[in-house]
Amino acid sequence: MIRVVQIAFPALLFSVSTFSPASNGSDKPDNSNEVNHIEKITVEGSATANNKPVGTFGSLVSNLEYDPRVDLQSRNMAEAQADVTIRGGIFENTGFRIGSATLFDPQTGHYFAEIPIAQEMLSDANVLTGVDNALLGVNSSVGTISREWTPIQTSGSVSIGAGNNNFNLQRIHSGVTLALGDFTDWTIGFEGEFSRSESDGTIENGDHDFQRASGRIQLVGPSSQTDLFFGAQEKFFGWPNMYTPFNFNETEDLKARLLILNHKQYYAQDSIFEISTYYRRHNDHYIFSRENPDIFEAFHETDVKSIALSGRHVQTVSFALNYSAQFIADGIESTTLENNFTSRHYYKLSVLPEYRVDLQNDRQLTYRLGATFDDTNRDGSEMSLIGDITLNTINADNTSQIVYLSYAQASQVPGYTAIGGSNTGGLFRSNYDLERETTKNIELGLALERDTWRLDSAIFYRQDDDLTDWTYSLSSSSARSANPVDIKTLGLELLAIKRLDNAEIITSYTFLNKSEDYGATDIDASFYALNYPDHRVTLGVIWRPTNMIEVRVDNEWRKQEENTLRNGDDDALFTHLTLKISPSQLKGLDIMLAADNLWDESFEEVPGTPGRGEQYTLSATYHW
């Protein structure tokens, strides 16, 4: 696990110290100009033992299915089509943020994670909730998966892999940094990768064929980092009952292209701003029946242009201003949506002043109070209040504890599939009466940091009004219909990490309880809003018995809320196991044996959609 210094909340990694990339060649802070205030140590990044998937190459959602902070509901496998939910929300309540910009697909949240960026280019996932999500997320009312651009390193790797189900993988990645002429404090870097994989799938008609190419140019100065990125990926995959419960073998053919320019600037004492702009084009070709495509197929093409700014201005040791703003313009061409709703503009502005007071006995009180403004050119605007108060204590033995209380409001508008299609019938029935969704979240948290272990805990209560859900009626011919629902959610989260001499143990427990009101009597099942685990336990272990051998294992047990559409049990046990052998005679070579869904669990992560099967792979990677 990566341990970094940060203040109060994991979203504000930039809030600690001045960063000098050129001087240390990494993304670790240079603490030479630290502001004199109390800090905390926390674990940032992946909360799982494994960091690579089994059945394909890595993507932004890889291994999130074992991350206790999120609930990933996959079709085929996570890297094929995955709905990432946070704290009992649904897939469209979760945003994906790169740099300072939330990436977006206006058609449906099913495609939010179609982001063709190599994982070496990004930091580990940081899950933003509550105030941090309201401050930095856009059109994601419950949570945001946030990642930063990492400094390029002169290194590379090449990988090949094979496994059951006729799986095969090939991948190459390389990066290089060079001094920029006579400017010794400046470097320029180049990084690129190409990845592909294919298999017949872990169940019949669950095949896939993926490929991705991405590259970037990076300019690093004494107090800045600029990245220009372009990536493209193509994905074909099939799965029975992928989106419908009618026993058809459905397929998706997706193409994503992404161009991003990102600049991060550090200035003055502990201040920073980051500006991002991107263009994203996504194509989707959906076929309802691969045996008879003429029954129903749909084509969509979405274009998104955006510019975003976020930062933190430190005025004094006691006062700082956190801020964020983003503008998004989108458009869609579709064979199934109505022609009168094909574009929309989104505006988001957040301002969050922060005050610090030093107390006796190495304690510090931090309180933040601010607001966000959301608007579009098609929907009403919304002003939301956000704020929190945090007590941070550093003990004499350098251990610490943090207690916080927060309140956050957030809002979002529904996607085009929910509001822009037919409202009278068809496979996916839209609802023209859907309104802006609003969320109110209150949370109490405690974090304890000791020499060899850490505990993070939180209890929260969230009220969602007019949440857009997809429901099913036994008397309807539609596969699913968009309907608003008011939901109250009570949740508990516990995450503990224990560090031993040659091992790490990561364990968690989460509890969710919901009460819902659809305001209708003809709804028999919910695909998303009521698809959640009442109880969930994860256990991850990283064990290094020798210098040559590393074992990583992730386990997840869940007890799911009952659902009329689900076939089979409501509880499940998943295991992801990896054995890495690094022969000392062949420096740079890693041989990996990996297994996912070790017990061949058939649990339906999406009700009515078959679960994934077992996958075993053998791969070799040479690093330089």
VEXDREN-2710 file (C-alpha; in Angstrom, 1 decimal):
% VEXDREN-2710
k/r/px/py/pz
1/MET/0.0/0.0/0.0
2/ILE/1.1/3.6/-0.6
3/ARG/1.3/5.8/2.5
4/VAL/1.1/9.5/1.8
5/VAL/0.8/12.6/3.9
6/GLN/-2.5/14.4/3.7
7/ILE/-4.9/16.6/5.6
8/ALA/-8.2/15.6/7.0
9/PHE/-9.7/14.1/3.9
10/PRO/-8.2/11.8/1.2
11/ALA/-9.6/14.0/-1.6
12/LEU/-7.2/16.8/-0.9
13/LEU/-3.9/15.2/-1.5
14/PHE/-2.5/18.4/-2.9
15/SER/-3.1/20.3/0.3
16/VAL/0.0/19.4/2.2
17/SER/3.2/20.6/0.7
18/THR/4.9/22.2/-2.3
19/PHE/5.6/19.6/-5.0
20/SER/8.9/19.8/-7.0
21/PRO/8.7/17.0/-9.7
22/ALA/11.9/17.8/-11.4
23/SER/13.9/17.6/-8.1
24/ASN/12.9/14.1/-7.0
25/GLY/11.6/12.4/-10.1
26/SER/8.4/11.1/-8.4
27/ASP/5.0/12.2/-7.3
28/LYS/6.0/12.3/-3.6
29/PRO/5.7/15.7/-2.0
30/ASP/8.8/17.7/-1.2
31/ASN/8.3/18.7/2.4
32/SER/11.0/21.4/2.6
33/ASN/8.4/24.2/2.6
34/GLU/5.8/22.5/4.8
35/VAL/3.2/24.7/6.4
36/ASN/3.3/24.3/10.2
37/HIS/0.1/22.4/11.0
38/ILE/-0.9/19.0/12.1
39/GLU/-1.2/16.3/9.5
40/LYS/-2.4/12.8/9.4
41/ILE/-1.0/9.7/7.8
42/THR/-3.5/7.7/5.7
43/VAL/-3.6/4.9/3.2
44/GLU/-4.3/6.1/-0.3
45/GLY/-5.0/4.1/-3.4
46/SER/-6.2/0.6/-3.9
47/ALA/-7.7/-1.1/-0.8
48/THR/-7.2/-4.5/-2.5
49/ALA/-4.3/-7.0/-2.4
50/ASN/-4.3/-7.6/-6.1
51/ASN/-3.4/-4.9/-8.6
52/LYS/-3.9/-6.7/-11.9
53/PRO/-7.0/-8.4/-13.4
54/VAL/-7.0/-12.1/-14.4
55/GLY/-8.9/-12.3/-17.6
56/THR/-7.6/-9.2/-19.6
57/PHE/-5.3/-6.2/-19.3
58/GLY/-5.9/-3.6/-16.6
59/SER/-8.4/-0.7/-16.8
60/LEU/-9.8/1.9/-14.5
61/VAL/-12.2/-0.6/-12.9
62/SER/-9.8/-3.5/-12.5
63/ASN/-10.0/-5.1/-9.0
64/LEU/-12.6/-2.6/-7.7
65/GLU/-14.9/-5.7/-7.2
66/TYR/-12.8/-6.4/-4.1
67/ASP/-12.5/-2.8/-3.0
68/PRO/-14.6/-2.4/0.2
69/ARG/-15.3/1.2/-0.7
70/VAL/-17.3/0.4/-3.8
71/ASP/-19.6/-2.3/-5.1
72/LEU/-18.8/-3.3/-8.7
73/GLN/-21.6/-5.1/-10.6
74/SER/-20.2/-6.7/-13.8
75/ARG/-21.6/-8.2/-17.0
76/ASN/-19.1/-10.7/-18.5
77/MET/-16.2/-9.3/-16.4
78/ALA/-15.3/-6.0/-14.8
79/GLU/-13.3/-4.8/-17.8
80/ALA/-16.1/-5.6/-20.2
81/GLN/-19.0/-3.8/-18.7
82/ALA/-19.1/-2.8/-15.1
83/ASP/-21.4/-0.7/-13.0
84/VAL/-19.4/1.0/-10.2
85/THR/-21.6/1.9/-7.3
86/ILE/-20.6/3.6/-4.0
87/ARG/-22.4/3.4/-0.7
88/GLY/-25.6/1.8/-2.2
89/GLY/-26.0/4.3/-5.0
90/ILE/-26.5/3.2/-8.6
91/PHE/-24.0/3.3/-11.5
92/GLU/-25.0/6.7/-12.7
93/ASN/-24.4/8.2/-9.2
94/THR/-20.6/7.4/-9.6
95/GLY/-18.3/9.7/-11.6
96/PHE/-14.8/9.1/-12.9
97/ARG/-12.3/12.0/-12.5
98/ILE/-8.9/12.3/-14.2
99/GLY/-6.9/15.3/-13.1
100/SER/-9.5/18.0/-12.4
101/ALA/-12.1/16.8/-14.9
102/THR/-15.0/14.4/-14.5
103/LEU/-15.2/12.3/-17.7
104/PHE/-18.7/11.7/-18.8
105/ASP/-21.0/9.8/-21.2
106/PRO/-24.3/11.5/-21.8
107/GLN/-26.1/8.3/-23.0
108/THR/-25.8/6.1/-20.0
109/GLY/-23.6/5.6/-16.9
110/HIS/-22.9/2.1/-18.1
111/TYR/-20.1/3.7/-20.3
112/PHE/-18.6/6.1/-17.7
113/ALA/-15.6/3.8/-17.2
114/GLU/-14.8/3.5/-21.0
115/ILE/-11.6/5.5/-20.5
116/PRO/-8.7/4.2/-22.6
117/ILE/-5.8/5.2/-20.3
118/ALA/-3.0/2.8/-19.3
119/GLN/-2.9/2.2/-15.6
120/GLU/0.8/3.1/-15.3
121/MET/-0.1/6.7/-16.3
122/LEU/-2.4/7.2/-13.3
123/SER/-2.3/7.0/-9.5
124/ASP/-4.3/4.4/-7.6
125/ALA/-8.0/5.1/-7.3
126/ASN/-9.1/7.6/-4.6
127/VAL/-12.8/7.2/-3.7
128/LEU/-14.4/10.6/-3.0
129/THR/-17.7/10.7/-0.9
130/GLY/-19.6/13.3/1.1
131/VAL/-18.1/16.8/1.0
132/ASP/-15.2/15.8/-1.2
133/ASN/-17.5/14.3/-3.9
134/ALA/-19.8/17.4/-3.8
135/LEU/-16.8/19.7/-4.1
136/LEU/-14.9/17.9/-6.9
137/GLY/-17.4/15.6/-8.7
138/VAL/-19.7/16.6/-11.5
139/ASN/-23.2/15.0/-12.1
140/SER/-22.2/12.2/-9.7
141/SER/-24.3/12.7/-6.6
142/VAL/-23.0/9.8/-4.4
143/GLY/-19.3/9.2/-5.2
144/THR/-16.4/9.8/-7.6
145/ILE/-13.4/7.6/-8.5
146/SER/-10.6/10.1/-8.7
147/ARG/-7.1/9.5/-10.2
148/GLU/-4.1/11.8/-10.9
149/TRP/-1.5/11.8/-13.7
150/THR/1.7/10.3/-12.4
151/PRO/5.2/11.5/-13.5
152/ILE/6.7/9.4/-16.3
153/GLN/9.5/7.1/-15.4
154/THR/12.2/5.7/-17.7
155/SER/11.1/2.1/-17.7
156/GLY/9.0/-0.4/-19.6
157/SER/7.6/-3.9/-19.7
158/VAL/6.3/-6.6/-22.2
159/SER/3.8/-9.2/-21.2
160/ILE/2.3/-12.3/-22.7
161/GLY/-0.4/-14.5/-21.1
162/ALA/-2.6/-17.6/-21.7
163/GLY/-5.3/-19.4/-19.8
164/ASN/-8.4/-21.5/-19.9
165/ASN/-11.3/-20.6/-22.2
166/ASN/-8.8/-19.9/-25.0
167/PHE/-7.6/-16.8/-23.3
168/ASN/-4.5/-15.0/-24.6
169/LEU/-3.0/-11.6/-23.9
170/GLN/-0.2/-9.4/-25.3
171/ARG/1.0/-6.1/-24.0
172/ILE/3.9/-3.7/-24.2
173/HIS/4.5/-0.5/-22.3
174/SER/7.4/1.9/-22.3
175/GLY/8.3/5.4/-20.9
176/VAL/11.3/7.6/-21.2
177/THR/12.3/11.0/-19.7
178/LEU/14.9/13.4/-21.0
179/ALA/16.5/16.6/-19.7
180/LEU/15.2/19.5/-21.7
181/GLY/18.2/21.1/-23.4
182/ASP/20.1/23.5/-21.1
183/PHE/17.2/23.8/-18.6
184/THR/18.3/21.4/-15.9
185/ASP/15.1/21.8/-13.9
186/TRP/12.9/20.8/-16.8
187/THR/12.3/17.3/-18.3
188/ILE/10.2/16.0/-21.1
189/GLY/8.8/12.5/-21.1
190/PHE/7.2/10.1/-23.6
191/GLU/5.0/7.1/-22.7
192/GLY/3.0/4.7/-24.6
193/GLU/1.4/1.3/-24.5
194/PHE/-0.5/-1.3/-26.6
195/SER/-2.6/-4.0/-25.1
196/ARG/-4.9/-6.7/-26.4
197/SER/-6.7/-9.8/-25.1
198/GLU/-9.3/-12.2/-26.3
199/SER/-11.1/-15.4/-25.0
200/ASP/-14.1/-17.5/-25.5
201/GLY/-15.4/-16.4/-22.1
202/THR/-16.0/-18.0/-18.7
203/ILE/-19.5/-19.1/-19.8
204/GLU/-21.0/-19.8/-23.2
205/ASN/-21.5/-16.7/-25.4
206/GLY/-19.4/-14.7/-23.0
207/ASP/-16.5/-14.1/-25.4
208/HIS/-14.4/-10.9/-25.7
209/ASP/-11.9/-9.2/-28.0
210/PHE/-10.3/-6.1/-26.6
211/GLN/-7.5/-3.8/-27.7
212/ARG/-6.2/-0.4/-26.5
213/ALA/-3.5/2.0/-27.6
214/SER/-2.6/5.1/-25.5
215/GLY/0.2/7.5/-25.2
216/ARG/1.2/10.9/-23.7
217/ILE/3.8/13.6/-23.7
218/GLN/4.7/15.1/-20.4
219/LEU/6.6/18.3/-19.5
220/VAL/7.8/18.7/-15.9
221/GLY/9.2/21.8/-14.4
222/PRO/10.3/22.9/-10.9
223/SER/6.7/23.5/-9.9
224/SER/4.5/22.2/-12.7
225/GLN/3.5/19.2/-14.7
226/THR/1.8/19.2/-18.1
227/ASP/0.4/16.1/-19.8
228/LEU/-1.0/15.7/-23.3
229/PHE/-2.7/12.4/-23.8
230/PHE/-4.5/10.4/-26.5
231/GLY/-6.0/7.0/-26.2
232/ALA/-8.3/4.7/-28.2
233/GLN/-9.8/1.3/-27.4
234/GLU/-12.1/-1.1/-29.1
235/LYS/-14.1/-3.7/-27.2
236/PHE/-16.3/-6.5/-28.4
237/PHE/-18.0/-8.8/-25.8
238/GLY/-21.1/-10.9/-25.4
239/TRP/-23.1/-12.1/-22.5
240/PRO/-26.5/-13.8/-22.1
241/ASN/-29.2/-11.5/-20.6
242/MET/-26.7/-8.7/-20.6
243/TYR/-29.3/-6.0/-20.2
244/THR/-32.6/-7.9/-20.5
245/PRO/-34.2/-10.9/-18.7
246/PHE/-35.5/-12.5/-21.9
247/ASN/-32.9/-15.3/-22.4
248/PHE/-31.1/-13.8/-25.4
249/ASN/-27.4/-13.8/-26.2
250/GLU/-26.6/-10.1/-26.3
251/THR/-23.5/-8.3/-27.6
252/GLU/-21.8/-4.9/-27.3
253/ASP/-19.2/-3.4/-29.7
254/LEU/-17.7/-0.3/-28.2
255/LYS/-15.1/2.2/-29.4
256/ALA/-13.7/5.0/-27.2
257/ARG/-11.4/7.8/-28.2
258/LEU/-10.0/10.3/-25.7
259/LEU/-7.9/13.5/-26.0
260/ILE/-6.8/15.2/-22.7
261/LEU/-4.6/18.2/-22.0
262/ASN/-3.8/18.6/-18.2
263/HIS/-1.7/21.2/-16.4
264/LYS/-0.9/21.2/-12.7
265/GLN/0.7/24.2/-11.2
266/TYR/2.1/24.6/-7.6
267/TYR/2.7/28.2/-6.4
268/ALA/3.4/30.2/-3.2
269/GLN/3.3/28.3/0.0
270/ASP/1.3/25.1/-0.4
271/SER/-1.1/26.3/-3.1
272/ILE/-2.0/24.6/-6.3
273/PHE/-4.4/24.8/-9.3
274/GLU/-5.0/22.2/-12.0
275/ILE/-6.8/22.8/-15.3
276/SER/-8.0/20.0/-17.6
277/THR/-9.6/20.0/-21.0
278/TYR/-10.7/16.9/-22.9
279/TYR/-12.6/15.6/-26.0
280/ARG/-14.2/12.2/-25.8
281/ARG/-16.1/10.3/-28.5
282/HIS/-17.8/7.0/-27.8
283/ASN/-19.5/4.6/-30.2
284/ASP/-21.8/1.8/-29.1
285/HIS/-23.3/-1.0/-31.3
286/TYR/-25.7/-3.1/-29.2
287/ILE/-27.3/-6.3/-30.5
288/PHE/-30.2/-7.9/-28.6
289/SER/-29.7/-11.4/-30.2
290/ARG/-26.4/-12.4/-31.8
291/GLU/-28.1/-15.3/-33.5
292/ASN/-30.7/-13.0/-35.1
293/PRO/-29.5/-9.3/-35.1
294/ASP/-32.6/-8.1/-37.0
295/ILE/-34.8/-8.5/-33.9
296/PHE/-33.3/-5.4/-32.3
297/GLU/-30.0/-3.4/-32.6
298/ALA/-29.0/0.1/-31.6
299/PHE/-26.3/2.5/-32.6
300/HIS/-25.2/5.5/-30.5
301/GLU/-22.4/8.0/-30.9
302/THR/-21.7/10.5/-28.2
303/ASP/-19.3/13.5/-28.2
304/VAL/-18.2/15.3/-25.1
305/LYS/-16.1/18.5/-24.8
306/SER/-15.1/19.8/-21.4
307/ILE/-12.9/22.2/-19.5
308/ALA/-12.3/22.0/-15.7
309/LEU/-10.4/23.9/-13.0
310/SER/-9.8/23.0/-9.4
311/GLY/-7.4/24.1/-6.8
312/ARG/-6.5/25.2/-3.3
313/HIS/-5.3/28.6/-2.4
314/VAL/-3.6/28.9/1.0
315/GLN/-4.0/32.5/2.2
316/THR/-2.6/32.0/5.7
317/VAL/-1.7/29.1/8.0
318/SER/-5.3/29.4/9.3
319/PHE/-7.3/30.0/6.1
320/ALA/-7.4/28.3/2.7
321/LEU/-9.9/28.3/-0.2
322/ASN/-10.8/25.1/-2.0
323/TYR/-12.6/25.5/-5.3
324/SER/-13.6/23.6/-8.4
325/ALA/-15.5/24.4/-11.7
326/GLN/-16.3/22.5/-14.8
327/PHE/-18.2/23.1/-18.1
328/ILE/-19.3/20.1/-20.2
329/ALA/-21.0/20.2/-23.7
330/ASP/-22.3/16.9/-25.2
331/GLY/-24.2/15.6/-28.1
332/ILE/-25.6/12.3/-29.3
333/GLU/-26.6/10.6/-32.5
334/SER/-28.8/7.6/-31.9
335/THR/-31.0/5.2/-33.8
336/THR/-33.3/4.7/-30.7
337/LEU/-33.5/8.0/-28.9
338/GLU/-35.9/10.8/-29.8
339/ASN/-34.5/13.6/-32.0
340/ASN/-35.7/16.4/-29.8
341/PHE/-33.1/15.7/-27.0
342/THR/-29.7/15.4/-28.5
343/SER/-27.5/17.9/-26.7
344/ARG/-27.0/19.5/-23.3
345/HIS/-24.6/21.9/-21.5
346/TYR/-23.6/21.3/-17.9
347/TYR/-22.2/23.9/-15.4
348/LYS/-20.7/23.2/-12.0
349/LEU/-19.1/25.6/-9.5
350/SER/-17.9/24.7/-6.0
351/VAL/-16.4/27.0/-3.3
352/LEU/-15.3/25.6/0.0
353/PRO/-13.5/28.0/2.5
354/GLU/-11.4/26.2/5.1
355/TYR/-10.4/27.4/8.6
356/ARG/-7.9/25.8/11.0
357/VAL/-7.5/26.4/14.7
358/ASP/-4.6/25.0/16.7
359/LEU/-5.6/23.7/20.1
360/GLN/-3.6/22.5/23.1
361/ASN/-2.0/19.0/23.3
362/ASP/-1.2/18.8/19.6
363/ARG/-4.8/19.0/18.4
364/GLN/-6.1/20.9/15.5
365/LEU/-9.7/21.8/14.6
366/THR/-10.5/22.2/10.9
367/TYR/-13.9/23.4/9.6
368/ARG/-15.0/23.9/6.1
369/LEU/-18.3/25.5/5.0
370/GLY/-19.3/26.3/1.4
371/ALA/-21.7/25.6/-1.5
372/THR/-21.9/24.2/-5.0
373/PHE/-24.0/25.4/-7.9
374/ASP/-25.2/23.0/-10.7
375/ASP/-27.0/24.0/-13.8
376/THR/-27.7/22.9/-17.4
377/ASN/-29.4/24.5/-20.4
378/ARG/-32.3/22.0/-20.2
379/ASP/-32.9/21.6/-16.5
380/GLY/-33.4/23.7/-13.4
381/SER/-30.4/24.8/-11.4
382/GLU/-29.6/23.7/-7.9
383/MET/-27.6/25.3/-5.0
384/SER/-26.2/22.9/-2.5
385/LEU/-24.7/23.3/1.0
386/ILE/-21.5/21.4/2.0
387/GLY/-19.5/21.5/5.2
388/ASP/-17.6/19.5/7.7
389/ILE/-15.7/19.8/11.0
390/THR/-12.6/17.7/11.9
391/LEU/-10.7/17.2/15.1
392/ASN/-7.1/15.9/14.4
393/THR/-5.0/14.7/17.3
394/ILE/-1.3/13.7/17.2
395/ASN/-0.2/11.7/20.2
396/ALA/3.2/11.8/21.9
397/ASP/4.2/8.5/20.3
398/ASN/3.4/9.9/16.8
399/THR/0.1/8.0/16.5
400/SER/-3.0/9.9/15.6
401/GLN/-6.8/9.9/15.6
402/ILE/-9.3/11.9/13.6
403/VAL/-12.9/12.5/14.3
404/TYR/-15.1/14.3/11.7
405/LEU/-18.8/15.2/11.1
406/SER/-19.9/16.2/7.7
407/TYR/-23.0/17.3/5.7
408/ALA/-23.2/17.4/2.0
409/GLN/-25.8/18.0/-0.6
410/ALA/-25.4/17.1/-4.3
411/SER/-27.5/16.8/-7.4
412/GLN/-27.4/15.5/-11.0
413/VAL/-29.6/15.1/-14.0
414/PRO/-30.5/11.8/-15.8
415/GLY/-28.8/10.5/-18.9
416/TYR/-30.3/10.4/-22.4
417/THR/-31.3/6.7/-22.3
418/ALA/-33.4/7.5/-19.2
419/ILE/-35.1/10.6/-20.5
420/GLY/-34.6/10.8/-24.2
421/GLY/-36.0/7.5/-25.6
422/SER/-39.5/6.2/-26.2
423/ASN/-41.8/6.4/-23.2
424/THR/-44.4/4.1/-24.6
425/GLY/-42.6/0.8/-25.1
426/GLY/-39.6/-1.0/-26.5
427/LEU/-36.8/-2.8/-24.7
428/PHE/-35.8/0.2/-22.6
429/ARG/-38.6/2.6/-21.7
430/SER/-37.6/6.2/-21.0
431/ASN/-39.5/8.6/-18.7
432/TYR/-40.0/12.2/-19.9
433/ASP/-41.1/13.3/-16.4
434/LEU/-37.7/12.6/-14.7
435/GLU/-36.4/15.6/-12.8
436/ARG/-33.1/16.7/-11.3
437/GLU/-32.0/14.2/-8.6
438/THR/-30.9/15.5/-5.2
439/THR/-28.9/13.9/-2.4
440/LYS/-28.4/14.8/1.2
441/ASN/-25.7/13.0/3.2
442/ILE/-24.7/13.3/6.8
443/GLU/-21.7/11.4/8.1
444/LEU/-19.7/10.7/11.3
445/GLY/-16.3/9.2/11.0
446/LEU/-13.3/8.1/13.1
447/ALA/-9.8/7.2/11.9
448/LEU/-7.1/5.7/14.1
449/GLU/-3.4/5.4/13.0
450/ARG/-0.9/3.3/14.9
451/ASP/2.6/2.1/14.2
452/THR/1.5/-1.2/12.5
453/TRP/-2.2/-0.8/11.8
454/ARG/-4.9/1.6/10.8
455/LEU/-8.7/1.7/11.2
456/ASP/-11.1/3.9/9.2
457/SER/-14.7/3.9/10.1
458/ALA/-17.8/5.9/9.1
459/ILE/-21.6/5.8/9.7
460/PHE/-23.7/7.7/7.3
461/TYR/-27.3/8.5/6.5
462/ARG/-28.3/9.5/2.9
463/GLN/-31.5/10.7/1.5
464/ASP/-32.0/10.5/-2.3
465/ASP/-35.0/12.3/-3.8
466/ASP/-36.1/11.6/-7.4
467/LEU/-33.3/9.1/-8.0
468/THR/-33.6/7.6/-11.5
469/ASP/-33.8/3.9/-11.2
470/TRP/-34.4/1.1/-13.8
471/THR/-37.3/-1.2/-12.8
472/TYR/-39.1/-4.2/-14.1
473/SER/-42.8/-5.1/-14.1
474/LEU/-44.0/-8.7/-14.6
475/SER/-46.9/-7.3/-16.7
476/SER/-44.7/-5.2/-19.0
477/SER/-43.1/-6.2/-22.3
478/SER/-40.2/-3.7/-21.7
479/ALA/-36.9/-5.1/-20.3
480/ARG/-36.7/-2.2/-18.0
481/SER/-38.3/1.2/-17.4
482/ALA/-36.8/4.4/-15.9
483/ASN/-38.7/5.5/-12.8
484/PRO/-38.0/8.0/-10.0
485/VAL/-37.7/6.8/-6.4
486/ASP/-37.1/8.4/-3.0
487/ILE/-34.6/6.3/-1.0
488/LYS/-33.3/6.6/2.5
489/THR/-30.0/4.7/3.1
490/LEU/-28.2/4.0/6.4
491/GLY/-24.7/2.7/6.1
492/LEU/-21.7/1.6/8.2
493/GLU/-18.2/1.2/6.9
494/LEU/-15.2/-0.4/8.7
495/LEU/-11.7/-0.8/7.0
496/ALA/-8.7/-2.0/8.8
497/ILE/-5.1/-2.5/7.6
498/LYS/-2.5/-4.4/9.5
499/ARG/1.2/-4.3/8.5
500/LEU/3.5/-7.2/9.4
501/ASP/7.2/-7.8/8.7
502/ASN/6.5/-9.7/5.4
503/ALA/2.8/-9.3/5.0
504/GLU/-0.2/-6.9/4.9
505/ILE/-3.7/-7.8/5.9
506/ILE/-6.7/-5.7/4.6
507/THR/-10.1/-6.4/6.0
508/SER/-13.4/-4.6/5.9
509/TYR/-17.1/-4.8/6.8
510/THR/-20.0/-2.8/5.3
511/PHE/-23.6/-2.7/6.2
512/LEU/-26.5/-1.0/4.2
513/ASN/-30.2/-0.6/5.0
514/LYS/-32.6/1.1/2.6
515/SER/-36.3/2.2/2.6
516/GLU/-37.7/3.2/-0.7
517/ASP/-40.8/4.9/-2.1
518/TYR/-41.5/4.6/-5.9
519/GLY/-45.0/6.2/-5.6
520/ALA/-46.3/3.4/-7.9
521/THR/-47.7/-0.1/-7.4
522/ASP/-46.8/-1.7/-10.8
523/ILE/-43.0/-2.1/-10.0
524/ASP/-42.0/-5.7/-9.2
525/ALA/-38.2/-5.4/-9.1
526/SER/-35.4/-3.0/-9.3
527/PHE/-32.2/-3.7/-11.3
528/TYR/-30.0/-1.1/-9.5
529/ALA/-31.3/1.0/-6.6
530/LEU/-32.4/-2.1/-4.6
531/ASN/-29.5/-4.3/-5.8
532/TYR/-27.1/-3.9/-2.9
533/PRO/-25.5/-6.0/-0.1
534/ASP/-27.0/-5.8/3.3
535/HIS/-23.7/-7.2/4.7
536/ARG/-20.3/-7.4/3.0
537/VAL/-16.9/-8.6/4.2
538/THR/-13.6/-8.4/2.4
539/LEU/-10.3/-9.9/3.4
540/GLY/-7.1/-9.3/1.4
541/VAL/-3.6/-10.6/2.2
542/ILE/-0.2/-9.7/0.6
543/TRP/2.5/-12.2/1.7
544/ARG/6.1/-12.3/0.7
545/PRO/7.7/-15.4/2.2
546/THR/10.9/-15.0/0.2
547/ASN/12.4/-12.4/-2.1
548/MET/11.4/-14.6/-5.1
549/ILE/7.8/-15.3/-4.1
550/GLU/4.8/-13.1/-3.6
551/VAL/1.2/-14.2/-2.9
552/ARG/-1.8/-11.9/-3.2
553/VAL/-5.3/-13.0/-2.3
554/ASP/-8.6/-11.1/-2.2
555/ASN/-11.8/-12.5/-0.8
556/GLU/-15.3/-11.1/-0.7
557/TRP/-18.4/-12.5/1.0
558/ARG/-21.7/-10.7/0.6
559/LYS/-25.3/-11.2/1.6
560/GLN/-27.4/-9.5/-1.0
561/GLU/-30.9/-7.9/-0.6
562/GLU/-33.5/-10.3/-2.1
563/ASN/-34.6/-9.5/-5.6
564/THR/-37.4/-11.1/-7.7
565/LEU/-35.2/-11.1/-10.8
566/ARG/-32.2/-12.9/-9.2
567/ASN/-31.8/-16.6/-10.0
568/GLY/-29.9/-18.6/-7.4
569/ASP/-28.6/-17.6/-3.9
570/ASP/-28.5/-14.2/-2.4
571/ASP/-25.1/-14.8/-0.8
572/ALA/-21.7/-15.3/-2.5
573/LEU/-18.0/-15.9/-1.8
574/PHE/-15.4/-14.7/-4.4
575/THR/-11.6/-15.2/-4.3
576/HIS/-8.9/-13.7/-6.5
577/LEU/-5.5/-15.4/-6.0
578/THR/-2.1/-14.5/-7.6
579/LEU/1.2/-16.2/-7.2
580/LYS/4.2/-14.2/-8.5
581/ILE/7.6/-15.8/-9.0
582/SER/10.6/-13.5/-9.7
583/PRO/13.7/-15.7/-10.4
584/SER/16.9/-14.1/-9.1
585/GLN/18.8/-15.6/-12.1
586/LEU/16.6/-13.6/-14.6
587/LYS/16.4/-10.1/-13.2
588/GLY/13.3/-8.2/-14.4
589/LEU/11.2/-11.3/-15.1
590/ASP/8.0/-12.0/-13.3
591/ILE/6.0/-15.2/-13.8
592/MET/2.4/-15.1/-12.5
593/LEU/-0.2/-17.7/-11.9
594/ALA/-3.6/-16.2/-11.3
595/ALA/-7.2/-17.3/-10.6
596/ASP/-10.4/-15.4/-10.3
597/ASN/-13.7/-16.7/-9.0
598/LEU/-11.8/-19.6/-7.5
599/TRP/-14.9/-21.4/-6.2
600/ASP/-16.8/-21.0/-9.5
601/GLU/-19.4/-18.8/-7.8
602/SER/-22.5/-18.3/-10.0
603/PHE/-24.0/-15.3/-8.1
604/GLU/-25.8/-12.8/-10.3
605/GLU/-24.2/-9.4/-9.6
606/VAL/-26.9/-7.8/-11.8
607/PRO/-30.3/-9.5/-11.1
608/GLY/-31.3/-11.7/-14.0
609/THR/-27.8/-11.6/-15.6
610/PRO/-25.6/-14.7/-15.2
611/GLY/-22.5/-14.3/-13.1
612/ARG/-19.0/-14.9/-14.3
613/GLY/-17.2/-18.3/-14.2
614/GLU/-13.7/-19.4/-13.3
615/GLN/-10.7/-17.9/-15.0
616/TYR/-7.1/-19.2/-14.7
617/THR/-4.1/-17.6/-16.4
618/LEU/-0.3/-18.0/-16.7
619/SER/1.6/-14.9/-17.7
620/ALA/5.2/-13.7/-18.0
621/THR/6.3/-10.0/-17.8
622/TYR/9.8/-8.7/-18.4
623/HIS/10.5/-5.3/-16.9
624/TRP/13.3/-2.9/-17.8
END
